[in-house]
Amino acid sequence: MQADQPPVSRIARQLDDSVAPTRYDLVLAVIPLAFLASVFAGATALPWSLALACGGGAAVAATAYALFLAPPTTDHHHHDGLQN
């Protein structure tokens, strides 16, 4: 006699599936990494003002891209290699 298995929740099923990072996950990763790189550059090679301006510019560019050039949509069938 086989014991009944408990139902698997939708969240547990989603956690089992391998999920690629979305473009918005990548944008959220780029923002702090840009500032981290600017702090490293300011500490080693560049003047602080230039390093932080470059890091801020990269973070603003990533944010502007995500908000204005590729805004989130409800269409999940985008074919650029990344999920929306």
All heavy atoms as a GROMACS GRO file, in nm:
protein
  614
    1MET      N    1   0.083  -0.116   0.000
    1MET     CA    2   0.000   0.000   0.000
    1MET      C    3   0.089   0.124   0.000
    1MET      O    4   0.178   0.137   0.083
    1MET     CB    5  -0.088  -0.003   0.124
    1MET     CG    6  -0.190   0.106   0.124
    1MET     SD    7  -0.285   0.096   0.276
    1MET     CE    8  -0.444   0.079   0.210
    2GLN      N    9   0.064   0.214  -0.095
    2GLN     CA   10   0.147   0.333  -0.110
    2GLN      C   11   0.081   0.450  -0.038
    2GLN      O   12  -0.037   0.474  -0.053
    2GLN     CB   13   0.166   0.364  -0.257
    2GLN     CG   14   0.261   0.477  -0.283
    2GLN     CD   15   0.281   0.500  -0.432
    2GLN    OE1   16   0.201   0.454  -0.512
    2GLN    NE2   17   0.384   0.571  -0.467
    3ALA      N   18   0.163   0.522   0.039
    3ALA     CA   19   0.111   0.638   0.112
    3ALA      C   20   0.085   0.751   0.014
    3ALA      O   21   0.160   0.771  -0.082
    3ALA     CB   22   0.210   0.682   0.218
    4ASP      N   23  -0.021   0.825   0.039
    4ASP     CA   24  -0.051   0.940  -0.045
    4ASP      C   25   0.053   1.048  -0.022
    4ASP      O   26   0.091   1.077   0.091
    4ASP     CB   27  -0.190   0.996  -0.013
    4ASP     CG   28  -0.300   0.902  -0.060
    4ASP    OD1   29  -0.276   0.830  -0.158
    4ASP    OD2   30  -0.408   0.902   0.002
    5GLN      N   31   0.098   1.106  -0.131
    5GLN     CA   32   0.193   1.216  -0.120
    5GLN      C   33   0.116   1.345  -0.098
    5GLN      O   34   0.011   1.366  -0.157
    5GLN     CB   35   0.278   1.228  -0.245
    5GLN     CG   36   0.370   1.109  -0.265
    5GLN     CD   37   0.453   1.127  -0.391
    5GLN    OE1   38   0.422   1.208  -0.476
    5GLN    NE2   39   0.558   1.049  -0.400
    6PRO      N   40   0.171   1.432  -0.013
    6PRO     CA   41   0.102   1.559   0.009
    6PRO      C   42   0.107   1.644  -0.118
    6PRO      O   43   0.200   1.631  -0.198
    6PRO     CB   44   0.182   1.626   0.122
    6PRO     CG   45   0.314   1.561   0.118
    6PRO     CD   46   0.292   1.422   0.065
    7PRO      N   47   0.008   1.728  -0.140
    7PRO     CA   48   0.010   1.811  -0.260
    7PRO      C   49   0.127   1.909  -0.255
    7PRO      O   50   0.165   1.957  -0.150
    7PRO     CB   51  -0.124   1.885  -0.255
    7PRO     CG   52  -0.166   1.880  -0.113
    7PRO     CD   53  -0.107   1.754  -0.056
    8VAL      N   54   0.184   1.933  -0.370
    8VAL     CA   55   0.296   2.026  -0.380
    8VAL      C   56   0.240   2.162  -0.417
    8VAL      O   57   0.161   2.176  -0.509
    8VAL     CB   58   0.396   1.979  -0.488
    8VAL    CG1   59   0.509   2.077  -0.504
    8VAL    CG2   60   0.447   1.841  -0.455
    9SER      N   61   0.279   2.260  -0.340
    9SER     CA   62   0.226   2.394  -0.366
    9SER      C   63   0.284   2.450  -0.495
    9SER      O   64   0.385   2.405  -0.547
    9SER     CB   65   0.261   2.488  -0.250
    9SER     OG   66   0.400   2.517  -0.251
   10ARG      N   67   0.218   2.551  -0.547
   10ARG     CA   68   0.262   2.616  -0.669
   10ARG      C   69   0.400   2.678  -0.649
   10ARG      O   70   0.486   2.672  -0.737
   10ARG     CB   71   0.161   2.725  -0.708
   10ARG     CG   72   0.199   2.803  -0.832
   10ARG     CD   73   0.095   2.908  -0.866
   10ARG     NE   74   0.069   2.999  -0.758
   10ARG     CZ   75   0.141   3.109  -0.732
   10ARG    NH1   76   0.242   3.139  -0.807
   10ARG    NH2   77   0.110   3.188  -0.632
   11ILE      N   78   0.425   2.735  -0.533
   11ILE     CA   79   0.555   2.796  -0.506
   11ILE      C   80   0.664   2.691  -0.504
   11ILE      O   81   0.772   2.711  -0.560
   11ILE     CB   82   0.551   2.874  -0.374
   11ILE    CG1   83   0.456   2.992  -0.387
   11ILE    CG2   84   0.690   2.921  -0.332
   11ILE    CD1   85   0.428   3.064  -0.258
   12ALA      N   86   0.638   2.577  -0.444
   12ALA     CA   87   0.739   2.470  -0.440
   12ALA      C   88   0.769   2.420  -0.581
   12ALA      O   89   0.884   2.392  -0.614
   12ALA     CB   90   0.691   2.356  -0.352
   13ARG      N   91   0.666   2.411  -0.667
   13ARG     CA   92   0.689   2.369  -0.804
   13ARG      C   93   0.774   2.471  -0.878
   13ARG      O   94   0.862   2.437  -0.955
   13ARG     CB   95   0.557   2.348  -0.878
   13ARG     CG   96   0.489   2.216  -0.845
   13ARG     CD   97   0.377   2.189  -0.943
   13ARG     NE   98   0.278   2.296  -0.947
   13ARG     CZ   99   0.168   2.302  -0.875
   13ARG    NH1  100   0.140   2.204  -0.791
   13ARG    NH2  101   0.084   2.402  -0.885
   14GLN      N  102   0.749   2.600  -0.853
   14GLN     CA  103   0.826   2.705  -0.918
   14GLN      C  104   0.971   2.703  -0.871
   14GLN      O  105   1.062   2.729  -0.948
   14GLN     CB  106   0.765   2.841  -0.892
   14GLN     CG  107   0.637   2.865  -0.967
   14GLN     CD  108   0.573   2.997  -0.932
   14GLN    OE1  109   0.610   3.061  -0.834
   14GLN    NE2  110   0.477   3.038  -1.011
   15LEU      N  111   0.994   2.671  -0.744
   15LEU     CA  112   1.129   2.666  -0.692
   15LEU      C  113   1.207   2.550  -0.752
   15LEU      O  114   1.329   2.556  -0.765
   15LEU     CB  115   1.128   2.657  -0.541
   15LEU     CG  116   1.082   2.782  -0.466
   15LEU    CD1  117   1.074   2.754  -0.318
   15LEU    CD2  118   1.172   2.899  -0.495
   16ASP      N  119   1.138   2.442  -0.788
   16ASP     CA  120   1.205   2.327  -0.847
   16ASP      C  121   1.246   2.353  -0.991
   16ASP      O  122   1.341   2.295  -1.040
   16ASP     CB  123   1.115   2.203  -0.841
   16ASP     CG  124   1.103   2.148  -0.701
   16ASP    OD1  125   1.190   2.180  -0.617
   16ASP    OD2  126   1.008   2.073  -0.676
   17ASP      N  127   1.172   2.437  -1.062
   17ASP     CA  128   1.204   2.467  -1.202
   17ASP      C  129   1.327   2.558  -1.206
   17ASP      O  130   1.343   2.648  -1.126
   17ASP     CB  131   1.088   2.538  -1.271
   17ASP     CG  132   0.965   2.449  -1.282
   17ASP    OD1  133   0.982   2.326  -1.279
   17ASP    OD2  134   0.854   2.503  -1.293
   18SER      N  135   1.413   2.531  -1.303
   18SER     CA  136   1.527   2.621  -1.319
   18SER      C  137   1.478   2.746  -1.392
   18SER      O  138   1.416   2.737  -1.497
   18SER     CB  139   1.638   2.553  -1.397
   18SER     OG  140   1.594   2.520  -1.526
   19VAL      N  141   1.506   2.859  -1.335
   19VAL     CA  142   1.456   2.985  -1.388
   19VAL      C  143   1.575   3.074  -1.421
   19VAL      O  144   1.662   3.095  -1.338
   19VAL     CB  145   1.363   3.055  -1.286
   19VAL    CG1  146   1.318   3.189  -1.338
   19VAL    CG2  147   1.246   2.967  -1.252
   20ALA      N  148   1.577   3.122  -1.542
   20ALA     CA  149   1.683   3.215  -1.583
   20ALA      C  150   1.652   3.353  -1.527
   20ALA      O  151   1.535   3.390  -1.512
   20ALA     CB  152   1.690   3.221  -1.735
   21PRO      N  153   1.755   3.429  -1.496
   21PRO     CA  154   1.729   3.565  -1.446
   21PRO      C  155   1.666   3.649  -1.557
   21PRO      O  156   1.697   3.635  -1.674
   21PRO     CB  157   1.867   3.617  -1.410
   21PRO     CG  158   1.963   3.530  -1.480
   21PRO     CD  159   1.896   3.398  -1.501
   22THR      N  160   1.576   3.735  -1.517
   22THR     CA  161   1.512   3.824  -1.613
   22THR      C  162   1.600   3.947  -1.636
   22THR      O  163   1.695   3.971  -1.562
   22THR     CB  164   1.375   3.870  -1.562
   22THR    OG1  165   1.395   3.951  -1.445
   22THR    CG2  166   1.285   3.752  -1.529
   23ARG      N  167   1.567   4.025  -1.736
   23ARG     CA  168   1.643   4.147  -1.761
   23ARG      C  169   1.635   4.241  -1.641
   23ARG      O  170   1.727   4.315  -1.614
   23ARG     CB  171   1.598   4.214  -1.890
   23ARG     CG  172   1.475   4.299  -1.873
   23ARG     CD  173   1.437   4.375  -1.998
   23ARG     NE  174   1.386   4.281  -2.095
   23ARG     CZ  175   1.412   4.287  -2.223
   23ARG    NH1  176   1.483   4.384  -2.272
   23ARG    NH2  177   1.363   4.198  -2.304
   24TYR      N  178   1.523   4.238  -1.569
   24TYR     CA  179   1.506   4.326  -1.454
   24TYR      C  180   1.590   4.278  -1.336
   24TYR      O  181   1.637   4.359  -1.257
   24TYR     CB  182   1.359   4.339  -1.421
   24TYR     CG  183   1.284   4.381  -1.546
   24TYR    CD1  184   1.204   4.291  -1.616
   24TYR    CD2  185   1.303   4.508  -1.600
   24TYR    CE1  186   1.143   4.328  -1.734
   24TYR    CE2  187   1.242   4.546  -1.717
   24TYR     CZ  188   1.161   4.456  -1.784
   24TYR     OH  189   1.103   4.492  -1.901
   25ASP      N  190   1.611   4.148  -1.324
   25ASP     CA  191   1.704   4.096  -1.224
   25ASP      C  192   1.845   4.147  -1.254
   25ASP      O  193   1.919   4.185  -1.164
   25ASP     CB  194   1.704   3.943  -1.222
   25ASP     CG  195   1.574   3.884  -1.176
   25ASP    OD1  196   1.504   3.948  -1.094
   25ASP    OD2  197   1.539   3.774  -1.222
   26LEU      N  198   1.881   4.146  -1.382
   26LEU     CA  199   2.013   4.193  -1.421
   26LEU      C  200   2.029   4.342  -1.396
   26LEU      O  201   2.135   4.388  -1.351
   26LEU     CB  202   2.040   4.159  -1.567
   26LEU     CG  203   2.040   4.008  -1.600
   26LEU    CD1  204   2.058   3.987  -1.749
   26LEU    CD2  205   2.147   3.936  -1.522
   27VAL      N  206   1.925   4.420  -1.422
   27VAL     CA  207   1.932   4.563  -1.394
   27VAL      C  208   1.950   4.586  -1.245
   27VAL      O  209   2.031   4.670  -1.203
   27VAL     CB  210   1.805   4.636  -1.446
   27VAL    CG1  211   1.794   4.777  -1.389
   27VAL    CG2  212   1.804   4.639  -1.597
   28LEU      N  213   1.876   4.512  -1.164
   28LEU     CA  214   1.889   4.527  -1.019
   28LEU      C  215   2.027   4.485  -0.970
   28LEU      O  216   2.073   4.533  -0.867
   28LEU     CB  217   1.780   4.448  -0.946
   28LEU     CG  218   1.639   4.504  -0.962
   28LEU    CD1  219   1.537   4.410  -0.898
   28LEU    CD2  220   1.630   4.642  -0.899
   29ALA      N  221   2.093   4.399  -1.044
   29ALA     CA  222   2.230   4.361  -1.007
   29ALA      C  223   2.330   4.466  -1.054
   29ALA      O  224   2.429   4.492  -0.985
   29ALA     CB  225   2.264   4.225  -1.068
   30VAL      N  226   2.305   4.528  -1.168
   30VAL     CA  227   2.398   4.626  -1.224
   30VAL      C  228   2.406   4.752  -1.138
   30VAL      O  229   2.514   4.809  -1.121
   30VAL     CB  230   2.359   4.662  -1.369
   30VAL    CG1  231   2.428   4.788  -1.417
   30VAL    CG2  232   2.391   4.546  -1.461
   31ILE      N  233   2.295   4.794  -1.081
   31ILE     CA  234   2.292   4.921  -1.007
   31ILE      C  235   2.392   4.920  -0.891
   31ILE      O  236   2.480   5.006  -0.886
   31ILE     CB  237   2.148   4.954  -0.962
   31ILE    CG1  238   2.061   4.981  -1.084
   31ILE    CG2  239   2.148   5.073  -0.866
   31ILE    CD1  240   1.913   4.987  -1.055
   32PRO      N  241   2.385   4.826  -0.798
   32PRO     CA  242   2.485   4.830  -0.689
   32PRO      C  243   2.625   4.793  -0.736
   32PRO      O  244   2.724   4.842  -0.680
   32PRO     CB  245   2.432   4.730  -0.586
   32PRO     CG  246   2.343   4.640  -0.662
   32PRO     CD  247   2.286   4.722  -0.774
   33LEU      N  248   2.636   4.707  -0.839
   33LEU     CA  249   2.769   4.672  -0.889
   33LEU      C  250   2.839   4.793  -0.951
   33LEU      O  251   2.961   4.806  -0.941
   33LEU     CB  252   2.760   4.558  -0.989
   33LEU     CG  253   2.724   4.421  -0.930
   33LEU    CD1  254   2.708   4.317  -1.040
   33LEU    CD2  255   2.829   4.378  -0.830
   34ALA      N  256   2.764   4.882  -1.013
   34ALA     CA  257   2.823   5.003  -1.070
   34ALA      C  258   2.881   5.090  -0.959
   34ALA      O  259   2.992   5.142  -0.972
   34ALA     CB  260   2.718   5.080  -1.150
   35PHE      N  261   2.808   5.103  -0.849
   35PHE     CA  262   2.859   5.182  -0.738
   35PHE      C  263   2.977   5.113  -0.670
   35PHE      O  264   3.073   5.178  -0.629
   35PHE     CB  265   2.749   5.214  -0.639
   35PHE     CG  266   2.657   5.322  -0.686
   35PHE    CD1  267   2.526   5.294  -0.719
   35PHE    CD2  268   2.702   5.452  -0.700
   35PHE    CE1  269   2.442   5.394  -0.764
   35PHE    CE2  270   2.619   5.553  -0.745
   35PHE     CZ  271   2.488   5.524  -0.777
   36LEU      N  272   2.971   4.982  -0.659
   36LEU     CA  273   3.082   4.908  -0.600
   36LEU      C  274   3.209   4.924  -0.685
   36LEU      O  275   3.318   4.947  -0.632
   36LEU     CB  276   3.046   4.760  -0.586
   36LEU     CG  277   3.148   4.671  -0.517
   36LEU    CD1  278   3.167   4.714  -0.372
   36LEU    CD2  279   3.102   4.527  -0.524
   37ALA      N  280   3.193   4.915  -0.816
   37ALA     CA  281   3.307   4.933  -0.905
   37ALA      C  282   3.361   5.075  -0.896
   37ALA      O  283   3.484   5.097  -0.900
   37ALA     CB  284   3.267   4.901  -1.049
   38SER      N  285   3.272   5.172  -0.879
   38SER     CA  286   3.318   5.311  -0.869
   38SER      C  287   3.394   5.334  -0.739
   38SER      O  288   3.493   5.408  -0.737
   38SER     CB  289   3.201   5.408  -0.882
   38SER     OG  290   3.118   5.403  -0.769
   39VAL      N  291   3.352   5.272  -0.631
   39VAL     CA  292   3.424   5.284  -0.504
   39VAL      C  293   3.562   5.220  -0.518
   39VAL      O  294   3.663   5.276  -0.474
   39VAL     CB  295   3.345   5.221  -0.389
   39VAL    CG1  296   3.430   5.206  -0.264
   39VAL    CG2  297   3.221   5.304  -0.359
   40PHE      N  298   3.569   5.106  -0.582
   40PHE     CA  299   3.698   5.040  -0.604
   40PHE      C  300   3.788   5.127  -0.691
   40PHE      O  301   3.907   5.145  -0.662
   40PHE     CB  302   3.677   4.903  -0.668
   40PHE     CG  303   3.806   4.832  -0.697
   40PHE    CD1  304   3.879   4.772  -0.595
   40PHE    CD2  305   3.855   4.825  -0.827
   40PHE    CE1  306   3.999   4.708  -0.620
   40PHE    CE2  307   3.975   4.760  -0.854
   40PHE     CZ  308   4.047   4.701  -0.750
   41ALA      N  309   3.732   5.184  -0.798
   41ALA     CA  310   3.812   5.269  -0.887
   41ALA      C  311   3.857   5.395  -0.815
   41ALA      O  312   3.971   5.440  -0.832
   41ALA     CB  313   3.731   5.305  -1.012
   42GLY      N  314   3.770   5.451  -0.731
   42GLY     CA  315   3.808   5.570  -0.656
   42GLY      C  316   3.914   5.543  -0.552
   42GLY      O  317   3.998   5.628  -0.522
   43ALA      N  318   3.913   5.424  -0.497
   43ALA     CA  319   4.011   5.388  -0.395
   43ALA      C  320   4.146   5.353  -0.456
   43ALA      O  321   4.248   5.360  -0.386
   43ALA     CB  322   3.960   5.271  -0.312
   44THR      N  323   4.149   5.316  -0.582
   44THR     CA  324   4.275   5.269  -0.641
   44THR      C  325   4.332   5.362  -0.747
   44THR      O  326   4.452   5.388  -0.745
   44THR     CB  327   4.258   5.130  -0.702
   44THR    OG1  328   4.157   5.135  -0.801
   44THR    CG2  329   4.223   5.027  -0.597
   45ALA      N  330   4.251   5.411  -0.840
   45ALA     CA  331   4.312   5.476  -0.956
   45ALA      C  332   4.255   5.614  -0.989
   45ALA      O  333   4.328   5.700  -1.033
   45ALA     CB  334   4.298   5.386  -1.078
   46LEU      N  335   4.126   5.633  -0.975
   46LEU     CA  336   4.063   5.756  -1.022
   46LEU      C  337   4.032   5.850  -0.906
   46LEU      O  338   4.018   5.805  -0.792
   46LEU     CB  339   3.932   5.723  -1.094
   46LEU     CG  340   3.940   5.640  -1.220
   46LEU    CD1  341   3.800   5.609  -1.272
   46LEU    CD2  342   4.021   5.712  -1.326
   47PRO      N  343   4.017   5.978  -0.934
   47PRO     CA  344   3.968   6.069  -0.830
   47PRO      C  345   3.826   6.029  -0.790
   47PRO      O  346   3.747   5.981  -0.872
   47PRO     CB  347   3.967   6.206  -0.899
   47PRO     CG  348   4.055   6.191  -1.019
   47PRO     CD  349   4.052   6.047  -1.057
   48TRP      N  350   3.794   6.046  -0.662
   48TRP     CA  351   3.663   6.002  -0.611
   48TRP      C  352   3.547   6.062  -0.688
   48TRP      O  353   3.449   5.993  -0.719
   48TRP     CB  354   3.649   6.037  -0.462
   48TRP     CG  355   3.720   5.940  -0.375
   48TRP    CD1  356   3.837   5.959  -0.312
   48TRP    CD2  357   3.678   5.808  -0.343
   48TRP    NE1  358   3.872   5.846  -0.241
   48TRP    CE2  359   3.775   5.752  -0.258
   48TRP    CE3  360   3.569   5.729  -0.377
   48TRP    CZ2  361   3.768   5.623  -0.208
   48TRP    CZ3  362   3.560   5.601  -0.328
   48TRP    CH2  363   3.658   5.549  -0.244
   49SER      N  364   3.555   6.190  -0.718
   49SER     CA  365   3.443   6.255  -0.786
   49SER      C  366   3.419   6.194  -0.924
   49SER      O  367   3.304   6.170  -0.964
   49SER     CB  368   3.466   6.406  -0.798
   49SER     OG  369   3.586   6.432  -0.869
   50LEU      N  370   3.525   6.166  -0.997
   50LEU     CA  371   3.510   6.104  -1.129
   50LEU      C  372   3.459   5.961  -1.118
   50LEU      O  373   3.370   5.920  -1.193
   50LEU     CB  374   3.644   6.107  -1.204
   50LEU     CG  375   3.645   6.040  -1.342
   50LEU    CD1  376   3.548   6.111  -1.435
   50LEU    CD2  377   3.785   6.039  -1.399
   51ALA      N  378   3.514   5.886  -1.024
   51ALA     CA  379   3.473   5.746  -1.007
   51ALA      C  380   3.325   5.736  -0.970
   51ALA      O  381   3.251   5.657  -1.028
   51ALA     CB  382   3.559   5.678  -0.901
   52LEU      N  383   3.282   5.818  -0.874
   52LEU     CA  384   3.142   5.812  -0.832
   52LEU      C  385   3.048   5.865  -0.940
   52LEU      O  386   2.936   5.814  -0.956
   52LEU     CB  387   3.123   5.888  -0.701
   52LEU     CG  388   3.188   5.822  -0.580
   52LEU    CD1  389   3.170   5.909  -0.456
   52LEU    CD2  390   3.132   5.683  -0.556
   53ALA      N  391   3.093   5.964  -1.016
   53ALA     CA  392   3.010   6.013  -1.127
   53ALA      C  393   2.991   5.904  -1.233
   53ALA      O  394   2.881   5.886  -1.286
   53ALA     CB  395   3.073   6.137  -1.188
   54CYS      N  396   3.098   5.831  -1.262
   54CYS     CA  397   3.087   5.721  -1.360
   54CYS      C  398   2.997   5.610  -1.308
   54CYS      O  399   2.914   5.556  -1.383
   54CYS     CB  400   3.225   5.666  -1.393
   54CYS     SG  401   3.326   5.780  -1.488
   55GLY      N  402   3.012   5.574  -1.182
   55GLY     CA  403   2.925   5.471  -1.123
   55GLY      C  404   2.780   5.514  -1.120
   55GLY      O  405   2.689   5.436  -1.152
   56GLY      N  406   2.757   5.640  -1.084
   56GLY     CA  407   2.620   5.693  -1.085
   56GLY      C  408   2.562   5.697  -1.224
   56GLY      O  409   2.444   5.667  -1.246
   57GLY      N  410   2.645   5.734  -1.321
   57GLY     CA  411   2.598   5.737  -1.460
   57GLY      C  412   2.560   5.599  -1.510
   57GLY      O  413   2.458   5.582  -1.579
   58ALA      N  414   2.640   5.499  -1.474
   58ALA     CA  415   2.607   5.362  -1.515
   58ALA      C  416   2.477   5.315  -1.449
   58ALA      O  417   2.394   5.249  -1.513
   58ALA     CB  418   2.722   5.268  -1.481
   59ALA      N  419   2.459   5.348  -1.322
   59ALA     CA  420   2.336   5.308  -1.252
   59ALA      C  421   2.214   5.378  -1.310
   59ALA      O  422   2.109   5.316  -1.328
   59ALA     CB  423   2.350   5.339  -1.102
   60VAL      N  424   2.228   5.506  -1.342
   60VAL     CA  425   2.117   5.581  -1.403
   60VAL      C  426   2.086   5.525  -1.541
   60VAL      O  427   1.969   5.512  -1.579
   60VAL     CB  428   2.149   5.732  -1.408
   60VAL    CG1  429   2.052   5.807  -1.498
   60VAL    CG2  430   2.146   5.790  -1.268
   61ALA      N  431   2.189   5.492  -1.618
   61ALA     CA  432   2.167   5.436  -1.752
   61ALA      C  433   2.093   5.302  -1.744
   61ALA      O  434   2.001   5.278  -1.822
   61ALA     CB  435   2.301   5.419  -1.823
   62ALA      N  436   2.131   5.217  -1.649
   62ALA     CA  437   2.063   5.088  -1.634
   62ALA      C  438   1.918   5.108  -1.592
   62ALA      O  439   1.827   5.041  -1.643
   62ALA     CB  440   2.136   5.002  -1.531
   63THR      N  441   1.894   5.203  -1.503
   63THR     CA  442   1.758   5.230  -1.458
   63THR      C  443   1.674   5.289  -1.571
   63THR      O  444   1.558   5.249  -1.591
   63THR     CB  445   1.760   5.326  -1.338
   63THR    OG1  446   1.841   5.268  -1.235
   63THR    CG2  447   1.621   5.351  -1.284
   64ALA      N  448   1.731   5.383  -1.645
   64ALA     CA  449   1.658   5.444  -1.757
   64ALA      C  450   1.624   5.339  -1.863
   64ALA      O  451   1.515   5.339  -1.921
   64ALA     CB  452   1.740   5.557  -1.818
   65TYR      N  453   1.718   5.249  -1.890
   65TYR     CA  454   1.692   5.141  -1.986
   65TYR      C  455   1.572   5.058  -1.941
   65TYR      O  456   1.481   5.031  -2.019
   65TYR     CB  457   1.816   5.052  -2.001
   65TYR     CG  458   1.786   4.923  -2.073
   65TYR    CD1  459   1.772   4.921  -2.211
   65TYR    CD2  460   1.768   4.804  -2.003
   65TYR    CE1  461   1.741   4.805  -2.278
   65TYR    CE2  462   1.739   4.687  -2.069
   65TYR     CZ  463   1.725   4.687  -2.206
   65TYR     OH  464   1.694   4.571  -2.272
   66ALA      N  465   1.573   5.019  -1.814
   66ALA     CA  466   1.466   4.932  -1.764
   66ALA      C  467   1.332   5.003  -1.758
   66ALA      O  468   1.228   4.940  -1.777
   66ALA     CB  469   1.502   4.878  -1.626
   67LEU      N  470   1.333   5.133  -1.733
   67LEU     CA  471   1.206   5.205  -1.720
   67LEU      C  472   1.151   5.256  -1.853
   67LEU      O  473   1.029   5.257  -1.872
   67LEU     CB  474   1.224   5.324  -1.625
   67LEU     CG  475   1.243   5.289  -1.478
   67LEU    CD1  476   1.269   5.415  -1.398
   67LEU    CD2  477   1.123   5.214  -1.424
   68PHE      N  478   1.240   5.300  -1.942
   68PHE     CA  479   1.192   5.369  -2.062
   68PHE      C  480   1.215   5.293  -2.193
   68PHE      O  481   1.133   5.300  -2.283
   68PHE     CB  482   1.255   5.508  -2.071
   68PHE     CG  483   1.227   5.591  -1.950
   68PHE    CD1  484   1.329   5.628  -1.864
   68PHE    CD2  485   1.098   5.631  -1.919
   68PHE    CE1  486   1.303   5.704  -1.752
   68PHE    CE2  487   1.070   5.706  -1.807
   68PHE     CZ  488   1.173   5.743  -1.723
   69LEU      N  489   1.326   5.223  -2.205
   69LEU     CA  490   1.354   5.152  -2.330
   69LEU      C  491   1.295   5.012  -2.333
   69LEU      O  492   1.257   4.963  -2.439
   69LEU     CB  493   1.505   5.146  -2.355
   69LEU     CG  494   1.572   5.282  -2.375
   69LEU    CD1  495   1.722   5.265  -2.392
   69LEU    CD2  496   1.512   5.353  -2.495
   70ALA      N  497   1.292   4.945  -2.219
   70ALA     CA  498   1.237   4.810  -2.211
   70ALA      C  499   1.151   4.799  -2.086
   70ALA      O  500   1.183   4.724  -1.994
   70ALA     CB  501   1.349   4.708  -2.208
   71PRO      N  502   1.040   4.874  -2.080
   71PRO     CA  503   0.959   4.873  -1.959
   71PRO      C  504   0.893   4.738  -1.937
   71PRO      O  505   0.870   4.662  -2.032
   71PRO     CB  506   0.854   4.982  -1.984
   71PRO     CG  507   0.846   4.992  -2.132
   71PRO     CD  508   0.982   4.958  -2.183
   72PRO      N  509   0.864   4.706  -1.811
   72PRO     CA  510   0.796   4.579  -1.783
   72PRO      C  511   0.659   4.576  -1.850
   72PRO      O  512   0.589   4.676  -1.857
   72PRO     CB  513   0.779   4.580  -1.630
   72PRO     CG  514   0.874   4.683  -1.581
   72PRO     CD  515   0.894   4.780  -1.690
   73THR      N  516   0.626   4.460  -1.904
   73THR     CA  517   0.496   4.442  -1.968
   73THR      C  518   0.434   4.315  -1.912
   73THR      O  519   0.498   4.239  -1.840
   73THR     CB  520   0.510   4.427  -2.121
   73THR    OG1  521   0.587   4.310  -2.148
   73THR    CG2  522   0.577   4.547  -2.182
   74THR      N  523   0.312   4.290  -1.951
   74THR     CA  524   0.246   4.166  -1.911
   74THR      C  525   0.272   4.056  -2.011
   74THR      O  526   0.237   3.942  -1.987
   74THR     CB  527   0.094   4.186  -1.896
   74THR    OG1  528   0.043   4.237  -2.019
   74THR    CG2  529   0.065   4.284  -1.784
   75ASP      N  530   0.335   4.090  -2.125
   75ASP     CA  531   0.368   3.990  -2.225
   75ASP      C  532   0.493   3.914  -2.182
   75ASP      O  533   0.601   3.970  -2.176
   75ASP     CB  534   0.391   4.057  -2.360
   75ASP     CG  535   0.429   3.958  -2.469
   75ASP    OD1  536   0.394   3.839  -2.456
   75ASP    OD2  537   0.493   4.000  -2.566
   76HIS      N  538   0.480   3.786  -2.154
   76HIS     CA  539   0.592   3.705  -2.108
   76HIS      C  540   0.651   3.620  -2.219
   76HIS      O  541   0.718   3.522  -2.194
   76HIS     CB  542   0.550   3.616  -1.992
   76HIS     CG  543   0.509   3.695  -1.872
   76HIS    ND1  544   0.599   3.763  -1.794
   76HIS    CD2  545   0.388   3.719  -1.818
   76HIS    CE1  546   0.536   3.824  -1.696
   76HIS    NE2  547   0.408   3.799  -1.710
   77HIS      N  548   0.627   3.658  -2.343
   77HIS     CA  549   0.675   3.578  -2.456
   77HIS      C  550   0.773   3.658  -2.540
   77HIS      O  551   0.768   3.658  -2.661
   77HIS     CB  552   0.557   3.532  -2.542
   77HIS     CG  553   0.459   3.451  -2.466
   77HIS    ND1  554   0.486   3.324  -2.422
   77HIS    CD2  555   0.335   3.479  -2.421
   77HIS    CE1  556   0.383   3.277  -2.356
   77HIS    NE2  557   0.290   3.369  -2.354
   78HIS      N  558   0.862   3.727  -2.474
   78HIS     CA  559   0.964   3.806  -2.543
   78HIS      C  560   1.075   3.713  -2.589
   78HIS      O  561   1.111   3.620  -2.519
   78HIS     CB  562   1.018   3.914  -2.448
   78HIS     CG  563   1.078   4.028  -2.520
   78HIS    ND1  564   1.208   4.031  -2.556
   78HIS    CD2  565   1.022   4.145  -2.562
   78HIS    CE1  566   1.232   4.144  -2.618
   78HIS    NE2  567   1.122   4.216  -2.622
   79HIS      N  568   1.132   3.735  -2.706
   79HIS     CA  569   1.225   3.640  -2.764
   79HIS      C  570   1.366   3.696  -2.779
   79HIS      O  571   1.428   3.683  -2.881
   79HIS     CB  572   1.175   3.593  -2.900
   79HIS     CG  573   1.042   3.526  -2.892
   79HIS    ND1  574   1.026   3.401  -2.838
   79HIS    CD2  575   0.919   3.567  -2.931
   79HIS    CE1  576   0.899   3.367  -2.844
   79HIS    NE2  577   0.832   3.467  -2.899
   80ASP      N  578   1.418   3.762  -2.674
   80ASP     CA  579   1.554   3.814  -2.685
   80ASP      C  580   1.653   3.731  -2.605
   80ASP      O  581   1.765   3.773  -2.583
   80ASP     CB  582   1.560   3.960  -2.641
   80ASP     CG  583   1.527   3.979  -2.494
   80ASP    OD1  584   1.489   3.879  -2.430
   80ASP    OD2  585   1.543   4.090  -2.444
   81GLY      N  586   1.616   3.614  -2.563
   81GLY     CA  587   1.706   3.529  -2.485
   81GLY      C  588   1.688   3.544  -2.336
   81GLY      O  589   1.733   3.462  -2.259
   82LEU      N  590   1.623   3.652  -2.293
   82LEU     CA  591   1.597   3.674  -2.152
   82LEU      C  592   1.447   3.677  -2.131
   82LEU      O  593   1.372   3.719  -2.217
   82LEU     CB  594   1.656   3.807  -2.105
   82LEU     CG  595   1.808   3.817  -2.109
   82LEU    CD1  596   1.849   3.959  -2.072
   82LEU    CD2  597   1.871   3.720  -2.015
   83GLN      N  598   1.407   3.637  -2.014
   83GLN     CA  599   1.266   3.643  -1.982
   83GLN      C  600   1.232   3.783  -1.938
   83GLN      O  601   1.313   3.855  -1.886
   83GLN     CB  602   1.232   3.547  -1.868
   83GLN     CG  603   1.255   3.403  -1.899
   83GLN     CD  604   1.228   3.317  -1.777
   83GLN    OE1  605   1.190   3.366  -1.672
   83GLN    NE2  606   1.246   3.189  -1.791
   84ASN      N  607   1.105   3.825  -1.960
   84ASN     CA  608   1.058   3.952  -1.906
   84ASN      C  609   1.027   3.940  -1.762
   84ASN      O  610   0.991   3.844  -1.710
   84ASN     CB  611   0.934   4.002  -1.979
   84ASN     CG  612   0.970   4.077  -2.105
   84ASN    OD1  613   1.086   4.111  -2.124
   84ASN    ND2  614   0.872   4.102  -2.187
   0.00000   0.00000   0.00000
